[in-house]
Amino acid sequence: MYRDSRTSSPYGIRPWIIDTTLRDGEQAPGVVFSSSEKMEIATLLADTGVNELEIGYPAISTEERNTIRKIVAYKLPVRLTSWARAKWQDIEDACISGTEAVHISFPVSAMYLELMEKDYEWVQEQLQVLVPKAKKYFNFVSVGAQDATRADPEQLKNFILDAEACGADRVRIADTVGIATPTSLIDLLHRLKSASHVALEFHAHNDLGMATANAYTALEAGCHAVSVSVTGLGERAGNAALEELAIALKLSGKYETSIDTTKLSHLCTAVSKASGRNIVDQKPVVGKSAFQHESGIHCAALLKHPLSYQPFLPDQIGREKYELVIGKHSGSASLQHYFSGKGIIITRNEATHLLALVRTTATEKKRALQPDELENIYSTILVKH
């Protein structure tokens, strides 16, 4: 059984990383994972070293429950959690699925309570009934505060206290529509932590582009756990991205995780293929452009020290090397490097002579140049003259 831990070690603090690619990630519009894809992704996630997998919503269908049972049968070295609404039938479906943990989600904001035609007294009653009952069937029970960042802070505090009193092992603070900012989150979490000792998890959405920053901030503010997804896959603008958070924690020097970052590139590629969502070039950490460089000043410095214009090296996420792109902004050092890789040695003066046509051609074509174009320029200017 895998217990949450946020403890100090000789190497730093150990946050608990929960991946929800197979649950919240699949809720992205138009995304459907096949049973075999779910099993492959679960295996890759466990191999990458996440602590917990939220692997699905069993109540959705018999097929979903069967897939979850197949993943459970793999006996992966990671906690497996099913997601459920605050109703016993959902929790029973989770029991059938065989996961060791269940997450039960409750509405806490005035808007969500109104949408469900409920009041907070109903939430209290369901906590008192469902949590103790669920603990008879699961090793670990977490409860979620839906739309927590739009809820009244005092009511949210009461929810946490009520959940703790009912025996919940962890409470999820969900930024359901992604409106939190790092500063607002610090204030909220400090207030909540002063009221209760129960383990807190933060669940970020990326509607304002702050999901990963908010997840990192939540850990800084004392949260025990955060939930993420591969490439940030999820509803609307998505969730906090596993690969972004993992690298940020590694570079911080103050956190230790079980994540093997060298497996992130392969993991992201697999999820991208299964989801049908391409990884855009400028995607942080794993995008194609993350290790491409064109600026002459940058490239000259990179050739002297690869960390001069990169926060980390490509091999730290399982990529082979960075790439120097030849285009409008390239300098002579880049050209010398490029041609030396082709076995052609040119002087700095020769490279400078080539640059004028390189820049003109790149400007006309509005893109970087391809190898055959560069070789034609070399042949035109240096070989023929």
Backbone hydrogen bonds, N-H to C=O, Kabsch-Sander energy under -0.5 kcal/mol:
donor,donor_aa,acceptor,acceptor_aa,energy
3,R,1,M,-0.6
9,S,12,G,-1.9
12,G,9,S,-1.2
13,I,254,K,-2.4
14,R,7,T,-1.6
16,W,224,H,-2.2
17,I,15,P,-0.6
18,I,16,W,-0.6
18,I,226,V,-2.7
19,D,52,E,-3.0
20,T,228,V,-3.3
23,R,20,T,-1.1
24,D,20,T,-0.9
25,G,20,T,-2.4
26,E,21,T,-0.7
27,Q,23,R,-0.6
27,Q,24,D,-0.8
28,A,25,G,-1.5
31,V,28,A,-2.3
32,V,30,G,-0.5
38,K,34,S,-2.4
39,M,35,S,-2.0
40,E,36,S,-2.2
41,I,37,E,-2.8
42,A,38,K,-2.6
43,T,39,M,-2.0
44,L,40,E,-2.4
45,L,41,I,-2.7
46,A,42,A,-2.4
47,D,43,T,-2.3
48,T,44,L,-1.9
49,G,45,L,-1.2
50,V,45,L,-1.6
51,N,17,I,-1.5
52,E,17,I,-1.6
53,L,79,R,-3.0
54,E,19,D,-2.9
54,E,52,E,-0.5
55,I,53,L,-1.1
55,I,81,T,-1.8
56,G,81,T,-0.6
60,I,57,Y,-2.1
61,S,58,P,-1.0
65,R,61,S,-1.8
66,N,62,T,-2.5
67,T,63,E,-2.3
68,I,64,E,-2.3
69,R,65,R,-2.3
70,K,66,N,-1.9
71,I,67,T,-2.1
72,V,68,I,-2.7
73,A,69,R,-2.1
74,Y,70,K,-0.6
74,Y,71,I,-1.1
75,K,72,V,-1.8
78,V,76,L,-2.4
79,R,51,N,-2.1
81,T,53,L,-3.0
82,S,101,A,-1.9
83,W,56,G,-2.6
84,A,103,H,-2.5
86,A,105,S,-0.8
87,K,85,R,-2.6
90,D,87,K,-0.6
91,I,87,K,-1.4
92,E,88,W,-2.7
93,D,89,Q,-2.1
94,A,90,D,-1.7
95,C,91,I,-2.1
96,I,92,E,-2.3
97,S,93,D,-1.4
98,G,94,A,-1.0
98,G,95,C,-0.8
99,T,94,A,-0.8
100,E,80,L,-0.5
101,A,80,L,-1.6
102,V,140,F,-1.9
103,H,82,S,-3.1
104,I,102,V,-0.5
104,I,142,S,-2.6
105,S,84,A,-2.7
105,S,103,H,-0.5
106,F,144,G,-2.7
108,V,146,Q,-1.3
109,S,146,Q,-0.7
113,L,109,S,-2.4
114,E,110,A,-2.2
115,L,111,M,-2.4
116,M,112,Y,-1.8
117,E,114,E,-1.1
118,K,113,L,-2.9
122,W,119,D,-0.8
123,V,119,D,-1.3
124,Q,120,Y,-2.4
125,E,121,E,-2.2
126,Q,122,W,-2.6
127,L,123,V,-2.5
128,Q,124,Q,-2.3
129,V,125,E,-1.5
130,L,126,Q,-3.3
131,V,127,L,-1.5
133,K,129,V,-1.2
134,A,130,L,-2.9
135,K,131,V,-2.1
136,K,133,K,-1.2
137,Y,134,A,-1.8
138,F,134,A,-1.6
139,N,100,E,-1.9
140,F,100,E,-1.3
142,S,102,V,-2.4
143,V,170,R,-2.4
144,G,104,I,-3.0
145,A,172,R,-2.9
146,Q,106,F,-3.2
146,Q,144,G,-0.9
148,A,145,A,-1.1
148,A,174,A,-1.4
149,T,174,A,-1.0
150,R,147,D,-1.5
151,A,148,A,-1.2
156,L,152,D,-2.6
157,K,153,P,-2.2
158,N,154,E,-2.2
159,F,155,Q,-2.3
160,I,156,L,-2.1
161,L,157,K,-2.2
162,D,158,N,-2.9
163,A,159,F,-2.8
164,E,160,I,-2.5
165,A,161,L,-2.3
166,C,162,D,-1.6
167,G,164,E,-1.2
168,A,163,A,-2.5
169,D,141,V,-2.9
170,R,141,V,-0.9
171,V,199,A,-2.5
172,R,143,V,-3.2
173,I,171,V,-0.5
173,I,201,E,-3.5
174,A,145,A,-1.6
174,A,172,R,-0.8
175,D,173,I,-0.6
175,D,203,H,-3.0
176,T,174,A,-1.5
178,G,175,D,-1.8
185,L,181,T,-2.6
186,I,182,P,-2.1
187,D,183,T,-1.7
188,L,184,S,-2.2
189,L,185,L,-3.0
190,H,186,I,-2.1
191,R,187,D,-1.8
192,L,188,L,-2.1
193,K,189,L,-2.9
194,S,190,H,-1.5
195,A,192,L,-1.1
196,S,192,L,-1.0
199,A,169,D,-0.6
201,E,171,V,-2.7
202,F,225,A,-1.9
203,H,173,I,-2.5
204,A,202,F,-0.6
204,A,227,S,-0.7
206,N,238,G,-2.9
208,L,178,G,-0.6
209,G,206,N,-1.8
214,N,210,M,-3.1
215,A,211,A,-2.5
216,Y,212,T,-2.5
217,T,213,A,-2.5
218,A,214,N,-2.5
219,L,215,A,-1.5
220,E,216,Y,-2.1
221,A,217,T,-2.3
222,G,219,L,-1.4
223,C,218,A,-2.8
224,H,200,L,-1.6
225,A,200,L,-1.8
226,V,16,W,-1.9
227,S,202,F,-2.1
228,V,18,I,-2.7
229,S,240,A,-2.3
232,G,229,S,-1.7
233,L,230,V,-1.7
238,G,235,E,-3.1
239,N,232,G,-2.1
240,A,204,A,-0.8
242,L,229,S,-2.5
245,L,241,A,-2.5
246,A,242,L,-2.9
247,I,243,E,-1.8
248,A,244,E,-2.3
249,L,245,L,-2.8
250,K,246,A,-1.9
251,L,247,I,-2.8
252,S,248,A,-1.3
253,G,249,L,-0.7
253,G,250,K,-0.7
255,Y,249,L,-0.8
256,E,13,I,-3.0
260,D,48,T,-3.4
261,T,259,I,-1.1
263,K,260,D,-2.0
264,L,261,T,-1.7
265,S,317,I,-2.2
267,L,263,K,-2.0
268,C,264,L,-2.9
269,T,265,S,-2.1
270,A,266,H,-2.1
271,V,267,L,-2.2
272,S,268,C,-2.5
273,K,269,T,-2.2
274,A,270,A,-2.2
275,S,271,V,-2.4
276,G,272,S,-1.4
277,R,272,S,-0.9
278,N,276,G,-0.7
280,V,278,N,-0.8
283,K,280,V,-2.0
286,V,284,P,-2.2
287,G,283,K,-2.2
289,S,281,D,-2.3
290,A,281,D,-0.6
290,A,287,G,-1.3
291,F,288,K,-0.9
292,Q,289,S,-1.6
293,H,323,E,-2.3
296,G,329,H,-2.5
299,C,295,S,-3.0
300,A,296,G,-2.2
301,A,297,I,-1.6
302,L,298,H,-2.7
303,L,299,C,-2.0
304,K,300,A,-0.6
304,K,301,A,-0.9
305,H,301,A,-2.6
308,S,305,H,-2.3
310,Q,307,L,-0.5
316,Q,313,L,-1.9
317,I,314,P,-1.9
318,G,315,D,-0.6
319,R,314,P,-2.4
323,E,291,F,-3.3
325,V,293,H,-3.6
325,V,323,E,-0.7
327,G,325,V,-0.6
330,S,327,G,-1.5
335,L,331,G,-1.5
336,Q,332,S,-2.6
337,H,333,A,-2.3
338,Y,334,S,-2.8
339,F,335,L,-2.6
340,S,336,Q,-2.1
341,G,337,H,-1.6
342,K,338,Y,-0.6
342,K,339,F,-0.8
343,G,340,S,-1.5
344,I,339,F,-3.1
345,I,343,G,-0.6
346,I,344,I,-0.6
351,A,347,T,-2.4
352,T,348,R,-2.5
353,H,349,N,-2.0
354,L,350,E,-1.9
355,L,351,A,-1.7
356,A,352,T,-0.7
357,L,354,L,-0.5
358,V,354,L,-2.2
359,R,355,L,-3.0
360,T,356,A,-2.1
361,T,357,L,-2.7
362,A,358,V,-2.5
363,T,359,R,-2.2
364,E,360,T,-2.2
365,K,361,T,-2.3
366,K,362,A,-1.3
367,R,362,A,-1.4
369,L,326,I,-2.9
374,L,370,Q,-2.1
375,E,371,P,-2.3
376,N,372,D,-1.8
377,I,373,E,-2.0
378,Y,374,L,-2.4
379,S,375,E,-2.5
380,T,376,N,-2.6
381,I,377,I,-2.4
382,L,378,Y,-2.1
383,V,378,Y,-1.7
384,K,379,S,-1.8
